[in-house]
Amino acid sequence: MAQSQTLTIERRSIDVIPADERHGSPWHQFTLWCGANLQITAIVDGALAVVFGVHPIWAIVGLLLGNLFGGAVMALHSAQGPRLGLPQMISSRAQFGVYGAVVPLVLVVIMYLGFAVTGTVLSGQAINAFLGVTEPAVGIVVFSALTAIIATVGYRLIHVMGRISTVIGAFSLFYLAYRLFTQHDVAAAVADSRFDAPAFLLAIALSAGWQLTFGPYVADYSRYLPASTSSRKVFATTLLGTVVGAQCSMTLGVLIATVAGEPFLTNQVQFLGELAGPAVVAAIVYLVIVVGKLAANCLNAYGGFMCALTTVTAFTGSIRISKLARTLVIVSMMVVAAVIAIIAS
C-alpha cells in the first residue's frame, strides 16, 4: 500500500492537507534536507570561499557559522508546515495580500528556475560522462525528464529520493574525502592559517545565503506531518539535516579547491570522476552526482509548480488542479530549464 501511494501522483497542491491525510515522521525532514545538500553544487559553493581568498581553515569555520545561522531561519519555516498544512509561499499572502504576493512569488519562481538550470548543467555533464557521450543536450534532456517525473508524482517520492540521496551521498563524500587525503598532501595545503576578517565574513555569507534560499521551500515538505507533531522536533531535524549535509559538502569543496585549484574549478564533474580512481568507480560517482542533484532539483520543480499555481489562483480563485494540468506545468518548467541549460553549455 505504501509503495503504491509513493508512486501515485499526489492529489494535493496548494490546498490545506486534511487531518486524515497527514503522515510521516520529523526524521524524514532530516533525510530530505541532508540528501538535498549532499550534492555537487554545495561542494562548489564551499570551494568558492577559497576562490574568494578565505584561508581553508577559516573558510570551514565561517561556512559552519553561516550554515547554522541561515539554517536556523530556514528550519523555523519548516516548523510552520504541520501547523498550517500549507505550502511555504502561499503563507506570504498574509503579509502581502492575495495580489501583492504575486511579486515575491514570481521572484521565487525565477530563483527556482535559476537553481534548476545550474543543477541541470552539472548533472547533464555527469550523465554524459557516464554514457560516454559529448553532446551536452543528451545529459540535460535525460536529467530534466527524470526531474519532471519525480516532481509530478510529488511529495512521497521526493522524500524517498531524499533518503536515497542521504545514504549514497554520505558514503560517496566519505570515499572522495579518503581519496583526496591519500592522493594529496592536504595538511600542508591548509597550513599557515592566516585570518582575514572581510574574507571570513564572506565565507559566512556564502553558506548563510545558501541556507536562506531554501526558505521558500521548507514548509512544502513538512505540511503533511500530523498537526500534533512537535514543532521543536521538526525544527531540530530540519536544522540538523540541512547543516550536516551542507557543511560536509562545503568542507569537501574547500579542501578540493585548496589542493586542486584550477583543474577542479575548470570542470568539477570531471575532476571528481578522476579523483574517484578506476573507471568503474568514477562511473558510480557520476551516478551519485546525478542522484544528489536529482534530490535537490525536484525541490525546484515541485516548489516552482506550487508557486506558479499560487500566482495563477490569485486571479482565478481556484485552489484545485487536475493531474494533467499539474504535469503540464512541471514539464513546461523543466523544458524552459533544459533550453536555458543547453544554451548555457
C-alpha positions as CSV (number, residue, x, y, z in Angstrom):
1,M,0.0,0.0,0.0
2,A,2.7,2.5,1.0
3,Q,4.7,1.7,-2.2
4,S,1.6,2.2,-4.3
5,Q,0.9,5.6,-2.7
6,T,4.6,6.6,-3.2
7,L,4.3,6.1,-7.0
8,T,0.8,7.6,-7.3
9,I,0.5,11.2,-8.4
10,E,-0.2,13.5,-5.5
11,R,-3.7,14.8,-5.3
12,R,-3.0,17.9,-3.2
13,S,-1.2,21.1,-4.3
14,I,-1.7,24.4,-2.5
15,D,-4.9,23.4,-0.6
16,V,-4.8,22.5,3.1
17,I,-3.8,19.0,3.9
18,P,-6.7,17.3,5.8
19,A,-6.0,15.5,9.1
20,D,-6.8,12.1,7.7
21,E,-4.1,12.5,5.0
22,R,-1.3,13.6,7.4
23,H,1.6,11.2,7.8
24,G,5.3,10.9,8.3
25,S,8.0,11.5,10.9
26,P,10.1,14.6,11.7
27,W,13.1,12.5,10.9
28,H,12.0,12.5,7.3
29,Q,12.9,16.2,7.3
30,F,16.4,15.2,8.3
31,T,16.9,12.9,5.4
32,L,15.3,15.2,2.9
33,W,17.4,18.2,3.7
34,C,20.6,16.2,4.3
35,G,20.2,14.5,0.9
36,A,19.4,17.7,-0.8
37,N,22.6,19.2,0.4
38,L,24.9,16.3,-0.2
39,Q,25.5,17.3,-3.8
40,I,27.9,18.9,-6.2
41,T,26.6,22.4,-6.1
42,A,27.1,22.6,-2.4
43,I,30.7,21.3,-2.9
44,V,31.2,24.1,-5.5
45,D,29.7,26.7,-3.1
46,G,32.3,25.7,-0.4
47,A,35.1,25.9,-3.0
48,L,34.1,29.5,-3.7
49,A,35.2,30.5,-0.3
50,V,38.7,29.6,-1.2
51,V,38.4,31.1,-4.6
52,F,37.5,34.4,-2.9
53,G,40.6,34.3,-0.8
54,V,39.5,32.8,2.5
55,H,42.1,30.6,4.2
56,P,40.7,27.0,4.2
57,I,40.6,26.5,8.0
58,W,38.8,29.8,8.4
59,A,36.6,29.1,5.4
60,I,35.4,25.9,7.1
61,V,34.7,27.7,10.3
62,G,32.9,30.6,8.5
63,L,30.8,28.2,6.4
64,L,29.7,26.4,9.5
65,L,28.6,29.6,11.2
66,G,26.7,30.6,8.1
67,N,25.0,27.2,7.8
68,L,24.0,27.4,11.5
69,F,22.6,30.9,11.3
70,G,20.9,30.6,7.9
71,G,19.8,27.0,8.7
72,A,18.1,28.2,11.9
73,V,16.0,30.7,10.0
74,M,15.2,28.1,7.3
75,A,14.2,25.5,9.9
76,L,11.8,27.8,11.7
77,H,9.8,28.0,8.4
78,S,9.8,24.2,8.3
79,A,8.1,24.1,11.7
80,Q,5.1,26.0,10.2
81,G,4.3,23.1,7.9
82,P,2.5,20.8,10.4
83,R,0.5,23.6,12.0
84,L,-0.7,25.2,8.8
85,G,-0.8,22.3,6.4
86,L,0.1,24.7,3.6
87,P,3.0,25.2,1.2
88,Q,5.5,27.8,2.2
89,M,4.9,30.6,-0.2
90,I,1.1,30.7,0.0
91,S,1.5,32.0,3.5
92,S,3.1,35.1,2.0
93,R,-0.4,36.2,1.2
94,A,-0.8,37.0,4.9
95,Q,2.0,39.6,4.6
96,F,1.5,40.9,1.1
97,G,-2.2,40.2,0.3
98,V,-3.5,37.9,-2.4
99,Y,-2.5,40.1,-5.3
100,G,0.6,41.7,-3.6
101,A,2.1,38.2,-3.0
102,V,2.3,37.8,-6.8
103,V,5.5,39.9,-6.8
104,P,7.6,37.7,-4.4
105,L,6.1,34.6,-5.9
106,V,7.3,35.5,-9.4
107,L,10.8,36.3,-8.0
108,V,10.9,32.9,-6.2
109,V,9.9,31.1,-9.4
110,I,12.8,32.8,-11.2
111,M,15.1,31.6,-8.3
112,Y,13.8,28.1,-8.7
113,L,14.4,28.2,-12.4
114,G,18.0,29.5,-11.9
115,F,18.8,26.7,-9.5
116,A,17.2,24.2,-11.8
117,V,19.4,25.4,-14.7
118,T,22.7,25.2,-12.8
119,G,21.8,21.8,-11.4
120,T,20.8,20.5,-14.9
121,V,24.1,21.7,-16.5
122,L,26.2,19.9,-13.9
123,S,24.0,16.7,-13.8
124,G,24.0,16.7,-17.6
125,Q,27.8,16.6,-17.6
126,A,27.7,13.7,-15.2
127,I,25.2,11.8,-17.3
128,N,27.3,12.4,-20.4
129,A,30.5,11.2,-18.6
130,F,28.7,8.1,-17.5
131,L,27.3,7.4,-21.0
132,G,30.5,8.4,-22.8
133,V,28.8,11.0,-25.0
134,T,29.9,14.6,-25.7
135,E,26.7,16.3,-26.8
136,P,25.5,18.4,-23.8
137,A,21.9,18.2,-24.7
138,V,21.8,14.4,-24.1
139,G,22.5,14.5,-20.4
140,I,20.5,17.7,-19.9
141,V,17.3,16.2,-21.5
142,V,17.7,12.9,-19.6
143,F,18.1,14.7,-16.3
144,S,15.2,17.1,-17.0
145,A,12.9,14.2,-17.8
146,L,13.8,12.4,-14.5
147,T,13.2,15.6,-12.5
148,A,9.8,16.2,-14.2
149,I,8.7,12.6,-13.4
150,I,9.6,12.7,-9.7
151,A,8.3,16.2,-9.2
152,T,5.0,15.3,-10.9
153,V,4.5,12.2,-8.7
154,G,5.1,14.6,-5.8
155,Y,5.6,14.7,-2.0
156,R,6.1,11.0,-1.1
157,L,8.5,10.2,-3.9
158,I,10.5,13.3,-3.2
159,H,11.0,12.3,0.4
160,V,12.1,8.8,-0.8
161,M,14.7,10.5,-3.1
162,G,15.9,12.4,-0.1
163,R,16.5,9.2,1.9
164,I,18.3,7.5,-1.0
165,S,20.5,10.6,-1.6
166,T,21.4,10.8,2.1
167,V,22.7,7.2,2.2
168,I,24.6,7.1,-1.0
169,G,25.7,10.7,-0.7
170,A,27.3,10.2,2.7
171,F,29.2,7.1,1.5
172,S,30.4,8.9,-1.6
173,L,31.6,12.0,0.2
174,F,33.4,9.9,2.7
175,Y,35.1,7.9,-0.2
176,L,36.0,11.1,-2.1
177,A,37.5,12.6,1.1
178,Y,39.5,9.5,1.7
179,R,40.8,9.6,-1.9
180,L,41.6,13.3,-1.5
181,F,43.7,12.8,1.6
182,T,45.5,9.8,0.2
183,Q,46.3,11.4,-3.2
184,H,47.2,14.9,-2.0
185,D,49.1,16.5,0.9
186,V,46.0,18.2,2.4
187,A,47.8,19.0,5.7
188,A,50.5,21.0,4.0
189,A,47.9,22.8,1.9
190,V,45.9,24.1,4.8
191,A,48.9,25.2,6.9
192,D,49.6,28.8,7.8
193,S,46.1,29.6,9.0
194,R,46.1,33.4,8.5
195,F,42.9,35.2,9.5
196,D,41.3,37.8,7.2
197,A,38.2,39.3,8.7
198,P,36.4,40.5,5.5
199,A,37.1,37.2,3.7
200,F,35.9,35.3,6.8
201,L,32.6,37.3,6.7
202,L,32.3,36.4,3.1
203,A,32.5,32.7,3.9
204,I,29.7,33.2,6.4
205,A,27.6,35.0,3.8
206,L,28.2,32.2,1.3
207,S,26.7,29.5,3.4
208,A,24.1,31.7,5.1
209,G,22.9,32.7,1.7
210,W,22.8,29.1,0.6
211,Q,20.6,28.2,3.6
212,L,18.3,31.2,3.3
213,T,17.4,30.4,-0.3
214,F,15.8,27.2,1.0
215,G,13.4,29.5,2.9
216,P,10.7,29.4,0.2
217,Y,10.9,25.6,0.0
218,V,10.7,24.2,3.5
219,A,7.1,24.0,4.6
220,D,6.2,22.4,1.3
221,Y,7.9,19.2,2.6
222,S,6.6,19.3,6.2
223,R,3.0,20.2,5.6
224,Y,1.8,16.6,5.5
225,L,3.1,15.9,9.1
226,P,0.3,15.4,11.7
227,A,-0.7,18.7,13.2
228,S,0.2,17.3,16.7
229,T,3.9,16.9,15.6
230,S,6.3,18.7,17.9
231,S,7.4,22.0,16.3
232,R,10.7,21.6,18.2
233,K,11.4,18.2,16.6
234,V,10.5,19.5,13.1
235,F,12.9,22.5,13.7
236,A,15.7,20.3,15.1
237,T,15.6,17.6,12.4
238,T,15.4,20.1,9.6
239,L,18.2,22.2,11.0
240,L,20.4,19.1,11.7
241,G,19.8,17.7,8.2
242,T,20.5,20.9,6.3
243,V,23.6,21.8,8.4
244,V,25.1,18.4,8.3
245,G,24.6,17.9,4.6
246,A,25.7,21.4,3.5
247,Q,28.7,21.5,5.9
248,C,30.0,18.1,4.8
249,S,29.7,19.0,1.1
250,M,31.2,22.5,1.5
251,T,34.1,21.3,3.6
252,L,35.0,18.9,0.9
253,G,34.7,21.7,-1.6
254,V,37.1,23.9,0.5
255,L,39.7,21.1,0.7
256,I,39.4,20.2,-3.0
257,A,39.8,23.8,-4.1
258,T,42.8,24.2,-1.8
259,V,44.8,21.3,-3.2
260,A,43.5,21.1,-6.8
261,G,42.8,24.7,-7.7
262,E,42.3,25.3,-11.5
263,P,41.7,21.7,-12.6
264,F,38.7,21.4,-10.2
265,L,37.3,24.9,-11.0
266,T,37.5,24.3,-14.7
267,N,35.4,21.1,-14.7
268,Q,34.1,20.0,-11.3
269,V,32.3,16.8,-12.6
270,Q,35.4,15.6,-14.5
271,F,37.7,16.3,-11.5
272,L,35.5,14.3,-9.1
273,G,35.4,11.4,-11.5
274,E,39.2,11.4,-11.8
275,L,39.6,11.7,-8.1
276,A,37.4,8.6,-7.6
277,G,40.1,6.5,-9.3
278,P,39.3,3.5,-11.6
279,A,36.8,3.9,-14.4
280,V,34.1,1.7,-12.7
281,V,34.3,3.8,-9.5
282,A,34.3,7.0,-11.5
283,A,31.1,5.9,-13.2
284,I,29.5,5.2,-9.9
285,V,30.5,8.7,-8.7
286,Y,28.9,10.2,-11.8
287,L,25.6,8.4,-10.9
288,V,25.9,9.6,-7.3
289,I,26.2,13.2,-8.6
290,V,23.1,12.7,-10.6
291,V,21.1,11.3,-7.7
292,G,22.2,14.1,-5.4
293,K,21.3,16.8,-7.8
294,L,18.0,15.0,-8.6
295,A,17.0,15.1,-4.9
296,A,17.7,18.9,-4.9
297,N,16.3,19.7,-8.4
298,C,13.0,18.0,-7.7
299,L,12.5,20.6,-4.9
300,N,13.0,23.3,-7.5
301,A,10.4,21.8,-9.9
302,Y,7.9,21.0,-7.2
303,G,8.2,24.3,-5.4
304,G,8.2,26.2,-8.7
305,F,5.0,24.4,-9.7
306,M,3.2,25.4,-6.4
307,C,4.5,29.0,-6.6
308,A,3.2,29.3,-10.2
309,L,-0.1,27.8,-9.1
310,T,-0.4,30.2,-6.2
311,T,0.2,33.1,-8.6
312,V,-2.4,32.0,-11.1
313,T,-5.0,31.3,-8.4
314,A,-4.7,34.8,-7.1
315,F,-6.7,35.8,-10.2
316,T,-8.8,32.6,-10.8
317,G,-9.8,31.9,-7.2
318,S,-9.4,28.1,-7.7
319,I,-7.2,26.1,-5.4
320,R,-7.5,22.6,-7.1
321,I,-5.7,21.5,-10.2
322,S,-6.1,18.4,-12.3
323,K,-3.3,15.8,-12.6
324,L,-2.9,16.7,-16.3
325,A,-2.5,20.4,-15.6
326,R,0.0,19.6,-12.8
327,T,2.0,17.5,-15.2
328,L,1.9,20.2,-17.9
329,V,3.1,23.0,-15.6
330,I,6.0,20.9,-14.2
331,V,7.0,19.7,-17.7
332,S,6.9,23.2,-19.0
333,M,9.2,24.4,-16.3
334,M,11.7,21.7,-17.0
335,V,11.6,22.3,-20.7
336,V,12.5,26.0,-20.1
337,A,15.2,25.0,-17.7
338,A,16.6,22.5,-20.2
339,V,16.6,25.0,-23.0
340,I,18.5,27.6,-20.9
341,A,20.9,24.9,-19.7
342,I,21.7,23.8,-23.3
343,I,22.3,27.4,-24.3
344,A,24.5,27.9,-21.2
345,S,26.5,24.8,-22.0
